[in-house]
Amino acid sequence: MSTSVTTTCRDINELLPPARLAVQLLFQECFKAGIKNIFITETYRSQERQNYLYEQGRTQPGQIVTWTLDSNHKSRLAWDVAVGPPQFLYDVATLSRIGAIARKLGITWGGDWIGSIDRPHFEVKSNWVIPKGYKLEGQVIVPTSSATKVQLIVEGNKPQQTEKDDDVMQFTNETTKAAVRDYLKQAVDKKLIDKSHLEKFDAGTLTGGDFEGLKIIMAQRSK
């Protein structure tokens, strides 16, 4: 897999089999607990991207987003999640509920770390297996957008149509497109978001889910 350092990988298939299975089980158990508005924000991360993110807020503009150059994302054993509307993107209460479920599954939660707390972060060891008393009950759709609902498909049940808004943003009206770009540009100028998001918009790779998440971040930071 070869991508730009500014491109976020959200594909769970880029994780090693134990981590991929852990993600599915975690989302399944969250779904059963009534937590259905969470989604993946990042899975695999190359060393080059890790370096790029580490420099944000240090030698490069933007907010500090990582405290290490040596993340388990590089080992394909870690993933990050976020919370969809109407809650804040990194709602502490929701992430804490997910963390409690993760503990029961033998999944490491970054919210339990001492010093460098990272509540959206989850990871497993390469030898992780499903703990006794749990099983993957069916196919679990793991969303990568706040607009795609978590869904558990058990054997014998026909999958329901899920709302899909994970495609890149498209516009039929150039005036609307220009207005959205101006909105993002102003947010960059005010240092509410990093310029990489504007670059993704210009490159045509910014998704609807990305944009909804950015709106929440900008609303919080402008207060």
Buried (B, 14 or more C-beta within 10 A) or exposed (E): EEEBBBBBBBBBEBBBEBBBBBBBBBBBBBBEEEBBBBBBBBBBBBEEBBEBBBBBBEEEEBEEEBEEEEBBBBBBBBBBBBBBEEBBBBBEEBBEBBBEBBEEBBBBBBBEEEEEEBBBBBBBBEEBEBEEEEEEBBBBBBBBBBBBBBBBBEEEEEEEEBEEBBEEBEEEEEEEBEEBBEBBEEBBEEEBBBBBBBBBBEEEBBBBBBBBBBBBBBEEEEE
